[in-house]
Amino acid sequence: IDWSGLMGLQDLNPLPTGAQTATVLSVEVVDGCGGENLFDLYDTELAAQALWTVRNKTTGAVLPLTSVAPNAGTKRFTITLASPRTTAVTVTLAGVTELSAANIVGFEGGTAEIPAP
């Protein structure tokens, strides 16, 4: 995609893919304009744990993360939770300010739901 003519912010959406367990979540990160996987552009930047928030879908409580790791083979990010979950969760990428500070400019983070394991 040629991003040079695009005006305004684009959504940066986590997309649950692959196996989801009680402690490990697997997500692709795609643009909201065409669904292109952005792993190759931002694999290092998006591996920053501070850019991700996982919440219990029912209570809204934040679930602590142990790590966020890029997987070049699948072009996904593996998010490891500090404790097992028993409910559905939401996975949210950071906002414009935080993404820009991480050199991911022109995007705002989106949210995805991952069902209970």
matplotlib code that plots the C-alpha trace (Angstrom):
import matplotlib.pyplot as plt

x = [0.0, 1.2, 0.7, 2.0, -1.4, -3.3, -4.7, -5.6, -5.2, -5.6, -6.7, -4.1, -6.2, -5.3, -6.8, -6.9, -5.4, -4.1, -4.4, -5.6, -5.0, -5.5, -2.1, -1.0, -2.8, -1.9, -2.7, -1.9, -1.8, -3.6, -4.5, -8.1, -8.1, -7.4, -6.6, -2.9, -0.7, 1.7, 4.2, 7.0, 6.8, 6.5, 7.6, 10.2, 8.1, 4.9, 6.9, 6.9, 4.7, 3.6, 1.7, -0.7, -3.5, -5.5, -8.7, -11.2, -14.2, -16.7, -15.1, -12.7, -9.8, -6.4, -4.6, -0.8, 1.4, 4.6, 5.8, 4.9, 7.0, 7.0, 6.9, 8.4, 7.3, 3.6, 3.8, 1.9, 2.5, 2.4, 1.1, 1.8, -0.3, 1.1, -1.8, -4.3, -7.5, -10.9, -13.0, -13.1, -10.7, -10.2, -6.8, -6.2, -3.3, -2.2, -3.4, -1.9, 0.5, 2.0, 2.2, 3.8, 6.4, 7.2, 7.7, 4.4, 3.1, -0.3, -2.1, -4.5, -4.8, -8.0, -9.5, -10.3, -12.2, -10.8, -13.3, -12.7, -10.3]
y = [0.0, 3.5, 5.5, 8.8, 10.1, 9.2, 12.0, 11.6, 8.8, 5.1, 2.4, -0.1, -3.1, -6.2, -9.3, -12.5, -15.4, -18.8, -20.5, -18.6, -20.1, -19.1, -17.4, -16.8, -14.7, -14.5, -11.4, -10.0, -6.2, -4.9, -1.5, -0.5, 0.7, -2.6, -5.2, -5.3, -7.1, -4.5, -6.9, -6.3, -2.5, -2.4, -5.8, -4.3, -1.2, -3.2, -5.6, -2.9, -4.2, -0.7, -0.4, -3.2, -3.4, -6.6, -6.3, -8.7, -8.1, -8.4, -6.4, -4.1, -5.1, -4.8, -8.1, -7.8, -8.9, -10.9, -10.2, -9.2, -11.1, -10.8, -14.1, -13.6, -17.0, -16.3, -12.4, -12.3, -11.1, -13.4, -11.7, -13.6, -12.9, -13.0, -15.2, -17.5, -16.0, -17.7, -15.1, -13.3, -10.4, -7.3, -6.5, -2.8, -1.0, 2.3, 5.7, 8.2, 9.8, 6.5, 5.0, 8.2, 8.1, 4.5, 5.7, 4.4, 7.6, 8.2, 5.4, 5.1, 1.8, -0.4, -3.1, -6.7, -9.3, -12.7, -15.3, -17.3, -20.2]
z = [0.0, -0.8, 2.4, 0.9, -0.2, 2.9, 5.1, 8.8, 11.2, 10.4, 12.7, 13.9, 14.9, 16.8, 15.2, 17.2, 15.1, 15.9, 19.2, 22.2, 25.7, 29.3, 29.4, 25.8, 23.2, 19.5, 17.5, 14.1, 13.8, 10.7, 9.3, 9.4, 5.8, 4.0, 6.6, 5.6, 8.2, 9.4, 11.1, 8.7, 9.2, 13.0, 14.4, 16.7, 17.7, 18.5, 20.7, 23.4, 26.3, 27.2, 23.9, 24.8, 27.4, 28.1, 30.1, 31.6, 29.2, 32.1, 34.8, 32.9, 35.2, 33.6, 33.3, 33.9, 31.0, 31.2, 27.6, 24.1, 21.5, 17.7, 15.8, 12.3, 11.1, 11.6, 11.5, 14.8, 18.3, 21.2, 24.4, 27.6, 30.6, 34.1, 35.4, 33.6, 32.5, 32.7, 30.9, 27.6, 27.3, 25.2, 23.7, 23.0, 21.3, 22.7, 21.5, 19.0, 21.4, 22.7, 19.2, 17.8, 20.6, 19.5, 15.9, 14.7, 13.2, 11.7, 13.6, 16.5, 18.3, 18.1, 20.3, 19.7, 21.8, 22.5, 23.8, 27.1, 26.7]

ax = plt.figure().add_subplot(projection="3d")
ax.plot(x, y, z, "-o")
ax.set_aspect("equal")
plt.show()
